[in-house]
Amino acid sequence: FTHMFIYYFLDLVSTMLNLDCVFLKTLSQKKGNNPLSTILVDADKEHFILNLWSPWHEIGDYLQPYTPLKIFNVDKIADDESYYFSAGSKSIVVVDPDILMYATAANSVSFCPRSYYINEIVGDTPSPYIAIRGSIVHDALSLAVSNNSKPSEELSKVLDNFSLQYEHYGYKKETVFQDVRKMTESLDSFVENLPPNALPEIFFLSPFFGIRGRIDLFSDNKIIELKTGKVSEEKDIRFSDLLQVSLYRYGLQTDIDESPPEEGSVLYVGTNTLVQKTANPNWGLLRYGMQHRNIAYRISHLGYVPPILPESQHNRCRNCFVKHYCALVCAGLNQERSCSTCPHEQLCTKNSLPDTHIEYFNKFSKLIRFDKSESARNLSDLWKLSIDQRVAKGKAVTDLSLENEIKEGSTTRLLYSCKNNSELREGDIVVLSKGRIKQGFVSTGVISNISNTSIEIETRATQESVSTIDMYSIDVGFRRQQRGLFNLLFKRNPFRELVIQASKSETEPIKGKYIPSNPTQNEAVEKILGTINYSLIQGPAGTGKTYVIAKSAIELAKQGQTILITAFTNRAVDNVCKYLLENEFHNFIRIGSSHSIQKDIRNYTLDFYKKQSPEKSTKEILREYPIIVATTTTISNPVYEKLGIQTIIIDEASQMTEPTVLSSLLEGNRFILVGDHKQLPPVVQSPQAQKENMSISLFER
């Protein structure tokens, strides 16, 4: 009404429309009551003024030049000679929509921006038990819908899959089974009444709103989200759950001019209780969600450090899972402090890290963020480029021919023949499609094996036919890198000074006839055995570096040591396992997904040993073997801590970024980096990160 009143007196004409534009610069800002940021944007190669009123005015504080903006319901205000744009309370502004933020990030920021930031800066942390319990119930539901069974019937199998997580907190399978059994039984009758076309665990992409997410259940064109926790019939749906369903529902729209999305629901399951609440999406909820999606973007991709919550909201800090980290990071990085009003003062040491440590942490946090942002932005190739263009960039493989399909529980293994010249590697997450990807549902899988002529994929998704696979951006690797960086600086890591200061290698002379037929390889084994703090083993391709690793590990095991051997790819660690077997050494354990491990090694995997000794915990099994073999991504999972490792040997170290190596330096007394810095450098996607030397590996440095 106010806008209409002003326009009447100024003789202006206003039209509501949607606008895609690029930010150029901020012209002016007004704080206080009725705040306003006036910015200059480019739309279709013309420059226009855009006024950002509340609640969008703060965008002017942090926009970077040439950042894309997508604005819905913007006012185009014209007079006789020119026009400008204005976005206010009826509008929605999406900053950098090509970066798809998880819809749950908006929810997290809505609760506390600081806790979201802490999770980003700490990296991958163990999920609390209450979250693990919820994930178990979710997976039981998903498997039941996929297999046309009951959640209670799938529970035992799901518990086996989550054993690492709950054992981390000292829980045994039977205890957790009793804890969640009645929840799954409460879901049995619900699943029995679902229509046959119900789909579990559906992933979607939304370039319209710059979000993505995974929907628990999609049935009769309706979203159903599962939440563990008791809610009475009388209570309203939780706001956070209503917001999540709204973001998911709008995220599925393929055209913003469609009619308002259908309602969804939230299924609250407790012990002996099951309550379903209707969730009605609306434009106001979407607007609120987009405000917080933009804040999450600012934290994740621009390095924004939000302040602690105001005193009026300190009750949210009481049961926060990251409050200890919050105090640790604030003090350690010497951030701007509000000690007099901070609810974590009793947890805080008030001790900051040395300046050199802070500089190191901030430098690599920034470089990880640059590379993560570039990876996330590359995802837009899916809807911006043609199939041929994606193939030419090395990000896709097309013209797939299905050779074999094997169903194993809820997982399907698909073997395709193809002509593969891509950059795709084992362990990569990929999108499966018929070639054209826009808005809405997508199917994903994991590459378990790949060559120039074939690709094998594991997937839990439902996909009628697949002709193309594309590289998919996922931030687990970046989160593990961040965790390695955090652990190096904030935990009692014996390698901290070695790495930061690039200290000299220390070895003691060792002589022996370990590989008598090859003096050069024998010398390398002697060097590894004599390592005091760290060693570098350098050699071109084909010089037997992997064989040296296996021989050295066997000799160290004879000394009673526990050794971790790790590399970036499954193929590299499997090759180490083969050399161990060639030397008639069988006392090792290979960690990782069995389907990603070569068949002749699967009888040496953690999964195999757990089936042989179901009464033993994972840690008990791992501690029985002197040699542990895993990829860097797997071993950097926070559940693999305190394994008693004394020596870490990292193969392909010259092809890893420094934070990737850090993610494997969990514990121990010494580490050995094996590689050749004269061969391929680490893969760094961000030009800015390359410019700031992230492609220089720790091995080379």
ABEGO torsion letter per residue (X at the ends): XAAAAAAAAAGBBBBBBBBBBBBABBABBBBEBGBBBBBBBBBGGBBBBBBBBOAAAAAAAABBBGBBBBBBGBBBBBBAABBBBBBBAABBBBBGAABBBBAAAAAAAAABAAAAAAAAAAEBBBBBAAAAAAAAAAAAAAAAAAAGBBAAAAAAAAAAAAAAAAAAAGBBAAAAAAAAAAAAAAAAAAAAABBAABBBGBBBBBAAAGBBBBBABBBGGBBBBBBBEBBBAABBBBAAAAAAAAAAAAAABABAABBBBBBBBBBBBBBGBBBBBBBBBBAAAAAAAAAAAAAAAAAAAAGBBBBBBBAAAAAAAAABAAAAAAAAAAAAAGBBBBAAABAAAAABAGBBBBAAAAAAAAAAAAAAAAAAAAAAAAAAAAAABBAAAAAAAGABBBGBBBABBBBBEABBBBBBBBBBABABBBGBBBBBBAGBBBBEBBBBBBBABBBAABBBBBBABBBABBABBBBBBBAAAAAAAAAAAAAAAABBBAAAAAAAAGBBBBBBBBBBBABAABAAAAAAAAAAAABAABBBBBBBBGAGAAAAAAAAAAAAAAAGBBBBBBBABAAAAAAAAAAAAAAGBABBBBBEBAAABBAAAAAABAAAAAAABAABBAAAAAAABABBBBBAAAAABAABBGAGBABBBBBGAAABBAAAAAAABABEABBBBBEBAABBBBBBABAAAAAAGAABBAAAX
